[in-house]
Amino acid sequence: MSAVFALKRSNSTVRYCFEADAEPAVLSRALELLAKRGLVPARVFAQSVDDLLSVEIEVEGLSPDTAEHVGLCLGQIVGVRQTF
């Protein structure tokens, strides 16, 4: 079972960090979860090395409940391996 690490940077900013299989749809699926909720990331960083994709997504203005729910949903994306 994989999970997503959510690092609280301030009262309303959350950084999600995860590693996933380096497949074309992983990043778009993660961003789609935010778009469905009307959220635009403040910052997105993704780096692919061999077969591994490291992703950091920063989102501002989230309530604690929404931040937790988004983190759980990110962890359920096919291809997400682990947190870091």
Short mmCIF file of the C-alpha atoms (twelve columns), coordinates in Angstrom:
data_MODEL
# 
_entry.id   MODEL 
# 
loop_
_atom_site.group_PDB 
_atom_site.id 
_atom_site.type_symbol 
_atom_site.label_atom_id 
_atom_site.label_alt_id 
_atom_site.label_comp_id 
_atom_site.label_asym_id 
_atom_site.label_seq_id 
_atom_site.Cartn_x 
_atom_site.Cartn_y 
_atom_site.Cartn_z 
_atom_site.pdbx_PDB_model_num 
ATOM 1  C CA . MET A 1  0.000   0.000  0.000   1 
ATOM 2  C CA . SER A 2  1.421   3.384  -0.922  1 
ATOM 3  C CA . ALA A 3  0.833   6.708  0.720   1 
ATOM 4  C CA . VAL A 4  1.545   10.347 -0.001  1 
ATOM 5  C CA . PHE A 5  3.480   12.552 2.369   1 
ATOM 6  C CA . ALA A 6  1.743   15.865 3.008   1 
ATOM 7  C CA . LEU A 7  4.083   18.438 4.504   1 
ATOM 8  C CA . LYS A 8  2.262   21.409 5.981   1 
ATOM 9  C CA . ARG A 9  4.288   24.521 5.153   1 
ATOM 10 C CA . SER A 10 1.914   27.106 6.630   1 
ATOM 11 C CA . ASN A 11 -1.670  27.285 7.811   1 
ATOM 12 C CA . SER A 12 -3.022  26.970 4.284   1 
ATOM 13 C CA . THR A 13 -0.174  25.537 2.151   1 
ATOM 14 C CA . VAL A 14 0.457   21.816 1.736   1 
ATOM 15 C CA . ARG A 15 3.243   20.063 -0.156  1 
ATOM 16 C CA . TYR A 16 2.508   16.565 -1.417  1 
ATOM 17 C CA . CYS A 17 5.576   14.420 -2.143  1 
ATOM 18 C CA . PHE A 18 5.563   10.981 -3.711  1 
ATOM 19 C CA . GLU A 19 7.454   8.602  -5.966  1 
ATOM 20 C CA . ALA A 20 5.747   6.788  -8.800  1 
ATOM 21 C CA . ASP A 21 6.406   4.675  -11.842 1 
ATOM 22 C CA . ALA A 22 7.720   6.874  -14.654 1 
ATOM 23 C CA . GLU A 23 4.619   6.502  -16.815 1 
ATOM 24 C CA . PRO A 24 3.007   9.250  -18.906 1 
ATOM 25 C CA . ALA A 25 -0.346  9.321  -17.089 1 
ATOM 26 C CA . VAL A 26 0.832   9.484  -13.449 1 
ATOM 27 C CA . LEU A 27 1.482   13.227 -13.288 1 
ATOM 28 C CA . SER A 28 -1.662  14.134 -15.209 1 
ATOM 29 C CA . ARG A 29 -3.767  11.950 -12.887 1 
ATOM 30 C CA . ALA A 30 -2.316  13.716 -9.856  1 
ATOM 31 C CA . LEU A 31 -3.016  17.149 -11.311 1 
ATOM 32 C CA . GLU A 32 -6.505  16.064 -12.356 1 
ATOM 33 C CA . LEU A 33 -7.370  15.358 -8.705  1 
ATOM 34 C CA . LEU A 34 -6.657  19.001 -7.952  1 
ATOM 35 C CA . ALA A 35 -8.426  20.352 -11.030 1 
ATOM 36 C CA . LYS A 36 -11.611 18.443 -10.148 1 
ATOM 37 C CA . ARG A 37 -11.693 20.405 -6.895  1 
ATOM 38 C CA . GLY A 38 -11.063 23.745 -8.591  1 
ATOM 39 C CA . LEU A 39 -7.504  23.898 -7.229  1 
ATOM 40 C CA . VAL A 40 -4.458  25.207 -9.072  1 
ATOM 41 C CA . PRO A 41 -1.059  24.131 -7.714  1 
ATOM 42 C CA . ALA A 42 1.244   26.918 -6.572  1 
ATOM 43 C CA . ARG A 43 4.243   24.789 -7.505  1 
ATOM 44 C CA . VAL A 44 4.823   21.483 -9.293  1 
ATOM 45 C CA . PHE A 45 8.152   19.692 -9.577  1 
ATOM 46 C CA . ALA A 46 8.597   16.318 -11.265 1 
ATOM 47 C CA . GLN A 47 11.822  14.573 -12.131 1 
ATOM 48 C CA . SER A 48 12.177  11.262 -13.934 1 
ATOM 49 C CA . VAL A 49 15.230  9.079  -13.394 1 
ATOM 50 C CA . ASP A 50 15.224  5.667  -15.055 1 
ATOM 51 C CA . ASP A 51 11.854  4.121  -14.165 1 
ATOM 52 C CA . LEU A 52 11.093  6.397  -11.185 1 
ATOM 53 C CA . LEU A 53 9.204   9.697  -11.132 1 
ATOM 54 C CA . SER A 54 9.662   11.950 -8.077  1 
ATOM 55 C CA . VAL A 55 6.854   14.475 -7.659  1 
ATOM 56 C CA . GLU A 56 6.266   17.466 -5.374  1 
ATOM 57 C CA . ILE A 57 3.023   19.425 -5.623  1 
ATOM 58 C CA . GLU A 58 2.380   22.509 -3.488  1 
ATOM 59 C CA . VAL A 59 -1.186  23.739 -3.028  1 
ATOM 60 C CA . GLU A 60 -2.368  26.826 -1.161  1 
ATOM 61 C CA . GLY A 61 -5.677  27.533 0.507   1 
ATOM 62 C CA . LEU A 62 -6.629  24.017 1.589   1 
ATOM 63 C CA . SER A 63 -8.628  23.211 4.671   1 
ATOM 64 C CA . PRO A 64 -7.156  20.386 6.782   1 
ATOM 65 C CA . ASP A 65 -9.953  17.995 5.736   1 
ATOM 66 C CA . THR A 66 -9.477  18.720 2.039   1 
ATOM 67 C CA . ALA A 67 -5.691  18.419 2.352   1 
ATOM 68 C CA . GLU A 68 -6.025  15.002 3.964   1 
ATOM 69 C CA . HIS A 69 -8.583  13.804 1.405   1 
ATOM 70 C CA . VAL A 70 -6.436  14.903 -1.549  1 
ATOM 71 C CA . GLY A 71 -3.416  13.143 -0.020  1 
ATOM 72 C CA . LEU A 72 -5.378  9.910  0.351   1 
ATOM 73 C CA . CYS A 73 -6.601  10.147 -3.249  1 
ATOM 74 C CA . LEU A 74 -3.076  10.795 -4.554  1 
ATOM 75 C CA . GLY A 75 -1.886  7.678  -2.755  1 
ATOM 76 C CA . GLN A 76 -4.478  5.613  -4.625  1 
ATOM 77 C CA . ILE A 77 -3.278  6.565  -8.105  1 
ATOM 78 C CA . VAL A 78 -2.052  3.551  -10.040 1 
ATOM 79 C CA . GLY A 79 1.733   3.693  -10.202 1 
ATOM 80 C CA . VAL A 80 2.325   5.678  -7.015  1 
ATOM 81 C CA . ARG A 81 4.958   3.704  -5.120  1 
ATOM 82 C CA . GLN A 82 5.983   5.429  -1.897  1 
ATOM 83 C CA . THR A 83 6.490   8.643  -0.029  1 
ATOM 84 C CA . PHE A 84 9.716   10.465 0.656   1 
# 
